[in-house]
Every structure is written in C-alpha cells, then in structure tokens.
Amino acid sequence: MSILAWIVVGAIAGWLAGLLVRGDEGLGVIGHIVLGIVGALVGGFLAGVLTGNDYTTGINIPTIIVAVIGAVIVVVVASMIRGSTRTGRGAI
C-alpha cells in the first residue's frame, strides 16, 4: 500500500513541481508527473533516513511536502542534465 500511496503523492508532487519550476516546459505534464513520482520516492526515502520518521505510510501533509521538495529537486536536476536553460519567472 505504501508504494501505491507514493505513486499518488508523487503524481501530485510532480504536477506541483511543474507549477513551481518554470522555464522547463519541454517536459510537459506527463514528464513532470513521472519525475514527481521519482522525486517523491527519493525524497521520502532520504527524509526518512535523515529524520528517522516514516514518510511512506500514507497520504498526509508531511508526505506531500517531502514529495514536493524531492520532485522540485529532481525536476531541476533533470533540466540541468538535459542542458535546457531556465528562462521563466518561477519560484526556483
């Protein structure tokens, strides 16, 4: 059940990361959702290791916050790897 919850949270986080990180519209909504799922899994694992809490048990506010942070990081890193430039007026 925790993997299914993280896929849902990751999809939401990827969509939110697409709204927060401007200038990389080449990924599209589906690309942001996929990167959001990856970012949510990575962010949840790392936050769990660093804080000792379990961020993989369900859908709640702390898991969404951790997932959005992880998704934003993954979207920015993916944009850097792709070599695209950020020209938007986004938050990051």
C-alpha positions in Angstrom: 0.0 0.0 0.0 2.8 2.4 0.7 4.2 2.2 -2.9 0.7 3.0 -4.3 0.3 5.9 -1.9 3.7 7.3 -3.0 2.8 7.0 -6.7 -0.3 9.1 -6.0 1.6 11.6 -3.8 4.4 11.6 -6.4 2.0 12.4 -9.2 0.6 15.3 -7.2 4.1 16.5 -6.3 5.2 16.3 -9.9 2.3 18.4 -11.0 3.1 21.0 -8.3 6.8 20.9 -9.1 5.8 21.7 -12.7 4.0 24.8 -11.5 6.8 25.9 -9.2 9.7 25.3 -11.6 9.3 27.5 -14.6 11.4 27.5 -17.7 11.4 23.8 -18.4 8.1 23.4 -20.2 9.8 20.9 -22.6 9.0 18.1 -20.1 5.2 18.5 -20.2 2.7 17.5 -17.6 3.4 13.7 -18.0 7.2 14.3 -17.7 6.7 16.3 -14.5 4.4 13.6 -13.1 6.9 10.9 -13.8 9.8 12.9 -12.3 7.5 13.8 -9.4 7.0 10.1 -8.7 10.8 9.5 -8.7 11.3 12.6 -6.6 8.7 11.6 -4.1 10.3 8.2 -3.7 13.8 9.6 -3.4 12.7 12.5 -1.1 10.6 10.2 1.1 13.5 7.7 1.5 16.1 10.4 2.2 13.8 12.3 4.6 13.1 9.0 6.4 16.8 8.3 6.8 17.6 11.8 8.0 14.8 12.3 10.4 14.0 8.7 11.5 10.3 9.2 10.7 8.3 7.1 8.3 7.1 9.2 5.4 5.8 6.2 3.3 2.8 5.2 5.3 0.0 7.3 3.7 -1.1 10.5 2.2 -0.9 13.4 4.6 0.6 16.9 4.7 4.2 16.0 5.7 4.5 13.4 3.0 3.2 15.8 0.4 5.7 18.5 1.5 8.6 16.0 1.4 7.4 14.7 -2.0 7.1 18.2 -3.5 10.6 19.1 -2.3 12.0 15.9 -3.8 10.1 16.5 -7.0 11.4 20.0 -7.4 15.0 18.8 -6.9 14.6 16.0 -9.4 12.9 18.4 -12.0 15.8 20.9 -11.6 18.4 18.2 -11.8 16.7 16.7 -14.9 16.7 20.1 -16.5 20.4 20.6 -15.8 21.2 17.2 -17.2 19.2 17.9 -20.3 21.0 21.1 -20.7 17.9 23.3 -21.0 18.1 26.8 -19.8 15.5 28.2 -17.3 14.1 31.4 -18.6 10.8 31.6 -16.7 9.8 33.6 -13.7 9.2 30.7 -11.5 9.8 30.4 -7.8 13.1 28.4 -8.3 
